Amino acid sequence: MAPTDPATRPRAAPPAAAAVVTAGASAPRPLRWDGARLHVLDQTLLPERVEVLVLEGADDTAEAIARLAVRGAPLIGVAAGYGLAMAVASDASPAAVERAAHRLAGARPTARNLAWAVERVRVAALAGGAAAAHAEAEAIHREDEAASAALARHGADLLEALVPSGRIMTHCNTGALAASGRGTALGVIAALADRRPLRVLACEARPLLQGARLTVWELGRLGIEHELAVDAAAPGLIRTGAVDAVITGFDRVAANGDVANKVGTYGLALAAHAGGIPFVAAGPSSSVDLELPDGGGIEIEERSADEVRNAGGALLTVAGTPCRNPAFDVTPAELVWALVTEKGVARPVTTATVAAVA
């Protein structure tokens, strides 16, 4: 039954090239630019340890992105922009710019924000050198902050009528750890929690447990009531009426509204559709790829089998077991009840409505 319209961890050591600063009890922002170097919170260590990596160029920034020390589609775009700007400051020759841009853009292939931000800074660097590259990276950062705030408002306005009991399910981590501002889906939840009490059911997001490690940590710091569920339990909980709506982020959206997001999202969308509740996807317009006709053309990152075989340094299965580890899946547009960006809400999700919020 389709929903009715309400109006009607593996832990990795930091790369040797990056300096590490141990922070105090109060966690710093996930990313800070000091004008010359990039300071990022190492998210592979949360919530047990709070450490900041100091990045100085394209190689260490790409490595931090690839191993998920810095993660979340919007934030990796911002980080990659700064990574290229730092590389250009060291060598602004066209060949060096192209090498650094290629290194960064290839760190993670699925999220559109990464290559999008790198291309913006690359063009600026080739036209105006280091000063232009730095200015463009800083502009991307400011735009991401503004986008987080705007999409949180749009999403909260939409969800307010959709969650009569205040129960929302989310997946992976989409909060202030994943973007420059309050976040995407979790930013929407935080904005709605400013208006009314909520209870959030967070999926743990195997294999790297971004929901269990990061979303729960953020919800606790926000003072939002929450519970954690294993991924396999989520569809059954939706069927029993445990939540009023599901909201997730997205890493890339095709022109027709197909959504690529953290693996496990597709199952939640199917369950929401069958259960007659809205499935909402929220993210910045920079993640919308109007040049891609549908989700069949989205490259899905396949990560190391070790992430599946191990968790927290412990072997979970027989050593050497072959594994599949796609980091993302694609949810067809017909299962997406609404798509939210900083430019507004696409509802219903069609080629025309997606273009209007891209």
C-alpha positions in Angstrom: 0.0 0.0 0.0 1.4 3.4 -1.0 1.4 6.1 1.7 -1.3 8.6 1.6 -0.6 12.3 1.4 -1.2 13.9 4.9 -2.7 16.9 3.3 -5.3 14.8 1.7 33.9 -1.1 12.7 37.0 -1.8 11.7 39.4 0.7 13.2 42.2 1.9 11.0 45.3 3.8 12.1 45.7 7.3 10.8 47.8 7.7 7.7 51.4 8.4 8.5 51.4 11.6 6.6 48.7 13.2 8.7 49.4 14.8 12.0 47.1 13.7 14.9 45.8 16.0 17.6 44.0 14.5 20.6 41.0 16.7 21.5 39.5 17.3 24.9 36.1 16.0 26.1 34.2 18.4 24.0 34.2 17.1 20.4 35.4 19.6 17.8 33.6 20.3 14.5 34.1 17.5 11.9 36.1 19.8 9.7 37.9 23.1 10.2 40.0 25.1 7.7 42.7 27.3 9.2 43.6 29.0 5.9 46.5 26.7 5.2 45.7 23.2 6.6 42.6 21.1 7.1 41.6 19.8 10.5 39.2 16.8 10.4 37.7 14.7 13.1 38.8 11.1 12.6 35.4 9.4 12.5 36.7 5.9 12.5 37.6 6.3 16.2 34.3 7.7 17.4 32.7 7.3 19.9 35.5 5.8 21.9 38.2 8.4 21.0 38.1 12.0 19.8 41.1 12.7 17.6 41.7 15.4 14.9 43.8 14.8 11.8 45.7 17.7 10.3 45.8 17.3 6.5 48.2 19.1 4.3 47.6 18.1 0.7 45.8 15.9 -1.9 47.2 12.6 -0.9 46.5 12.6 2.8 43.1 14.1 2.2 42.2 11.4 -0.4 43.4 8.8 2.0 41.3 10.2 4.9 38.2 10.2 2.6 38.9 6.7 1.3 39.1 5.2 4.8 36.1 7.2 6.1 38.0 9.3 8.6 36.1 12.1 6.9 32.7 10.9 5.5 29.3 12.0 4.4 28.5 13.1 0.9 28.5 16.8 1.6 31.5 16.8 3.9 33.8 14.8 1.6 33.1 17.3 -1.1 34.2 20.1 1.1 37.2 18.2 2.3 38.3 17.3 -1.3 37.9 21.0 -2.3 40.4 22.0 0.4 42.6 19.0 -0.4 43.0 20.3 -3.9 43.5 23.9 -2.8 46.3 22.8 -0.5 47.9 20.8 -3.4 47.7 23.8 -5.7 49.4 26.0 -3.0 52.4 23.6 -3.3 52.4 23.3 -7.0 50.1 25.2 -9.3 51.4 23.8 -12.6 48.6 22.4 -14.8 50.1 18.8 -14.7 50.3 18.9 -10.9 46.7 20.2 -10.6 45.4 17.5 -12.8 47.2 14.8 -10.9 45.9 16.0 -7.5 42.4 16.4 -8.9 42.4 12.8 -10.3 43.7 11.5 -6.9 41.0 13.1 -4.9 38.1 12.5 -7.3 38.9 8.8 -7.3 38.9 8.4 -3.5 35.2 7.4 -3.5 33.2 7.0 -6.7 29.6 7.0 -5.7 28.9 10.4 -4.0 28.5 13.1 -6.6 29.8 15.8 -4.2 33.4 14.6 -4.3 34.0 14.9 -8.1 31.7 18.0 -8.3 33.8 19.9 -5.7 37.1 18.8 -7.1 36.1 19.9 -10.6 35.0 23.4 -9.3 38.4 23.9 -7.6 40.3 22.4 -10.5 38.7 24.9 -12.9 39.4 27.8 -10.5 43.0 26.7 -10.0 43.8 26.4 -13.7 42.2 29.9 -14.3 43.6 31.8 -11.3 46.2 29.7 -9.4 46.4 29.1 -5.7 44.4 32.1 -4.5 41.5 31.2 -6.8 41.6 27.6 -5.7 41.4 28.6 -2.0 38.6 31.0 -2.6 36.6 28.3 -4.5 37.1 25.7 -1.7 36.0 28.2 0.9 32.9 29.1 -1.2 32.0 25.4 -1.4 32.3 25.2 2.4 30.0 28.2 2.9 27.5 26.9 0.4 27.3 23.6 2.2 26.7 25.3 5.5 23.8 27.3 4.0 22.4 24.2 2.2 22.3 22.2 5.5 20.3 25.0 7.2 17.9 25.4 4.4 17.2 21.8 3.7 16.7 21.2 7.5 13.9 23.8 7.4 12.2 22.4 4.3 12.4 18.8 5.7 11.1 19.7 9.1 8.2 21.6 7.5 7.4 18.5 5.4 7.8 15.9 8.2 5.8 17.9 10.8 2.5 16.6 9.4 3.8 13.1 8.6 4.8 12.0 12.1 1.7 12.2 14.3 3.4 10.1 17.1 6.8 11.7 16.5 8.5 8.4 15.6 11.0 8.5 12.8 13.5 5.9 11.4 16.8 6.8 9.9 19.8 5.0 8.5 23.6 5.5 8.5 24.8 8.9 9.7 23.6 12.1 8.2 24.1 14.7 10.9 26.7 17.3 11.7 29.4 14.7 11.3 28.4 14.3 7.6 28.1 18.0 6.5 29.2 21.4 7.3 26.0 22.4 9.2 23.4 20.3 11.0 23.5 17.7 8.4 21.0 16.2 5.9 18.4 13.7 7.1 19.6 14.0 10.7 19.7 17.8 10.3 16.0 17.6 9.4 15.3 15.5 12.4 17.2 18.0 14.6 15.2 20.9 13.2 11.9 19.1 13.8 13.0 18.2 17.4 13.4 21.9 18.0 9.6 22.1 17.5 8.2 19.0 19.1 9.3 15.8 21.0 10.6 13.0 18.8 11.7 9.4 19.2 14.2 8.3 16.6 14.8 4.6 15.6 18.4 4.5 14.2 19.6 1.5 12.1 23.1 0.4 13.0 24.3 0.4 9.3 26.6 -2.6 8.9 29.3 -3.2 8.2 31.0 0.0 9.6 28.2 0.8 12.0 27.9 4.5 11.3 24.4 4.5 12.8 25.4 2.7 15.9 28.6 4.6 16.4 27.9 8.1 15.0 24.1 8.7 14.8 23.5 7.4 18.3 26.4 9.6 19.6 24.9 12.7 17.8 21.3 12.0 19.0 22.6 11.7 22.6 24.4 15.0 22.3 21.3 16.6 20.8 19.1 15.3 23.6 16.8 13.5 21.2 15.1 10.3 22.5 16.3 7.4 20.5 16.7 3.6 20.1 19.1 1.5 18.1 18.0 -1.4 15.9 19.9 -3.9 13.8 19.5 -3.4 10.1 17.6 -6.7 9.6 15.0 -5.7 12.2 14.0 -2.5 10.5 11.6 -3.7 7.8 9.7 -5.8 10.4 9.5 -2.9 12.8 8.1 -0.7 10.0 5.5 -3.4 9.3 4.4 -3.4 13.0 3.8 0.4 12.9 6.9 1.3 15.0 7.6 4.5 13.0 5.5 7.1 11.2 8.1 7.8 8.5 11.6 7.0 7.3 14.1 9.6 6.3 17.6 9.1 5.0 20.3 11.1 3.2 21.6 10.5 -0.3 24.9 10.4 -2.0 23.8 10.8 -5.6 20.4 11.3 -7.2 19.8 10.6 -10.9 17.7 12.9 -13.1 14.6 10.7 -12.7 14.8 10.6 -8.9 16.5 7.3 -8.4 18.5 7.6 -5.1 21.9 6.1 -4.2 22.5 5.9 -0.5 24.1 3.8 2.2 23.5 0.1 1.5 20.3 -1.0 3.3 18.3 2.0 2.2 16.5 0.2 -0.6 15.1 -2.4 1.9 13.8 0.4 4.1 12.2 2.1 1.1 10.5 -1.2 0.1 9.3 -1.7 3.6 8.0 1.8 3.9 6.1 1.5 0.7 4.6 -1.8 1.7 3.7 -0.4 5.2 2.1 2.7 3.8 4.4 5.3 5.4 6.5 8.0 3.7 10.1 7.3 2.7 11.9 10.7 2.4 15.4 11.3 1.1 17.2 14.6 2.0 20.5 16.1 0.8 22.1 19.0 -0.9 21.3 19.9 -4.5 25.0 19.3 -5.3 24.3 15.5 -5.0 21.7 15.7 -7.8 23.2 14.5 -11.1 20.9 15.8 -13.9 23.3 14.4 -16.5 22.6 10.8 -15.3 19.2 9.6 -16.6 18.6 7.0 -14.0 20.2 5.1 -11.2 21.4 2.3 -13.4 24.4 4.5 -14.3 25.5 5.1 -10.7 28.8 3.5 -9.9 28.5 1.6 -6.7 31.6 1.5 -4.6 32.7 -2.0 -3.6 34.8 -1.9 -0.4 37.2 -4.3 1.2 35.9 -7.7 2.3 37.8 -7.1 5.6 35.1 -4.6 6.6 32.5 -7.4 6.5 34.7 -10.1 8.0 35.7 -8.0 11.0 34.2 -5.5 13.4 36.1 -3.6 16.0 39.2 -5.6 15.3 37.5 -8.9 15.9 37.0 -11.6 13.3 33.3 -12.4 12.8 33.5 -15.3 10.4 36.0 -17.9 9.0 39.2 -16.2 8.0 39.4 -15.5 4.3 35.7 -15.9 3.6 34.8 -14.3 0.3 32.5 -11.3 0.8 30.4 -8.8 -1.1 30.7 -5.3 0.3 28.8 -2.7 -1.8 28.8 0.5 0.2 25.6 1.8 -1.4 22.4 0.7 -3.1 19.9 2.4 -5.4 16.3 3.1 -4.5 14.0 3.6 -7.5 12.2 6.9 -7.7 8.8 5.3 -7.4 9.6 4.3 -3.8 10.7 7.8 -2.8 7.7 9.7 -1.3 9.6 13.0 -1.4 13.0 14.4 -2.1 14.3 17.3 -0.1 17.2 19.7 -0.9 18.0 23.2 0.2 15.9 24.4 -2.8 12.7 22.8 -1.7 10.7 19.6 -1.9 10.2 17.3 -4.9 6.8 15.7 -4.4 5.9 13.6 -6.2 9.4 12.6 -7.4 9.6 13.0 -11.2 12.1 14.2 -13.7 10.5 17.7 -13.6 10.3 18.0 -9.8 13.8 16.7 -9.3 15.1 19.3 -11.8 13.3 22.0 -9.8 15.3 21.3 -6.6 18.6 20.5 -8.3 
